[in-house]
């Protein structure tokens, strides 16, 4: 029985000619240092290539083998990672997660005896025990030992339970899925209904549970779960999609879902890129699992790997449950370099789904960010007419009104936003700063901004607002104290730096004021602010 993939040759390095991380010379040390540098800049792809090149100089180097394994695994190159893991095994080197790629290959081959042995190897890493338990439970089920599989799953689930708390949702969800697979509807409903009554379930669990109810004819519970999804989901589209899913998933798909859920709740799996590795492992088992594609796209986006993130988004079924979340993330990526393209993309989506209030609101946000306030206002009003209820929408509409100098409408909308969410620091700060900057309602403005600062004490912008309202009230020494703190929190913001210069001037610290105005002038890109600062420097 083969437990790991055997291969006599290592994977070939795949080095991009345009890579900015190039070793100074063809030596093991040069490639190792280039790999470390690439990792520092979160370019795992380049790093993986350098580690493989370094291995050509010393194929038995334990450190290089381990780093090559981890980087290949993080990139989702399961076959390559399995080859390297085999080489590690022959040298009797213990490496966390090394059995996982081979396990995935055995699952797809339906070599369940091998899977059981490998699952026990995985479980030797305490942080990987939830993944190991899920794999072993399904392997036993595949060998017609479903009762033993469920028993093992629940045993590990209970062992993972903190006193007085529910068993982690991933185990309850997997128990429900396994019971359904075994045809035990009563036991499935027991696990499912217990989960249904929990609060704060993740989007992944909500979708899985809703899908399970849909396949068992419980449309009402499915609909209630869909309604609990975050606003980024198109709930009508989710319902249509789930009702169309009549076939039960294959065992590999059940395992893939469990790997995702268990890795998300295990903080250790998220260090050093291991969450990405597990998501790649899930995709190896089920290439159509859109949850993994989306979560990987999010991770790549946060790492600044925008093209790789778009590639993951391209793999998502736009008509499926993750269709709208992928659209919103795609537009967020697009607007970084091409706001016009992002607006066009969103407008196209709105034209296709004219009754979608959230998309109207998101279109309004794009217009507002690009200073097209009339179009933003109109999009927000349409979202309101379509029934979207949101304090954030009210705040955004208030900002648009304020920029269009429709002051009373703006104030009314800000107050509506605060009525819905009295502790929204952004609305509190915006309204307070607006009043302070206009020199009106100053006593009320200071109360709003003080509350915003209490809620977000590390926000330099909010602390700046507090300093500025004190400046408007003539409390110059107090203004200096707050504005100095604001410049520490936001040292390269020209407006905040200019405010501190104004406060210094009023307290007689003219040389320091000129220094701050000069610095603000050197870092601002806004023509109006440049003109204002230039005039002050001529005093």
Buried (B, 14 or more C-beta within 10 A) or exposed (E): EEBBBEBEEBBEBBBEEEBEBBBEEEEBEBBBBBBBBBBEEBBBBBBBBBBBBBBBBEEEBBEBBBBBBBBBBBBBBBBBBBBBBBBBBEEEBEBBBBBBBBBBBBBEEEBBEBBBBBBEBBBEBEBBBBBBBBBBBBBBBBBEBBEBBBEBBBEBBEEBEEEEEBBBBBBBBBBBBBBBBBEBEEBBBBBBBBBBEEEEBBBBBBBBBBBBBBBBEBBEBBBBBBEBBEEBBBBEBBBEBBEEEEEBBEBBBBBBBBBBBBBBBBEBBBEBBBBBBBBBBBBBBBEEBBBBBBBBBBBBBEBEBBEBBBBBBEBBEBEBBBBBBBBBBBBBBBBEEEBEEBBBBBBEBBEEBEEBBBBBBBBBBBBBEBEBBEBBBBBBBBBBEBEBEBBBBBBBBBBBBBBBEBEEBBBBBBEBBBEBBEEBBBBBBBBBBBBBEEEEBBEEBBBBBBBBBEBBEEBBBBBBBBBBBBBBBEBBEBBBBBBBBBBEBBEEBBBBBBBBBBBBBBEEBEEBBBBBBBBBBEEBEEEEBBEBBEEBBEE
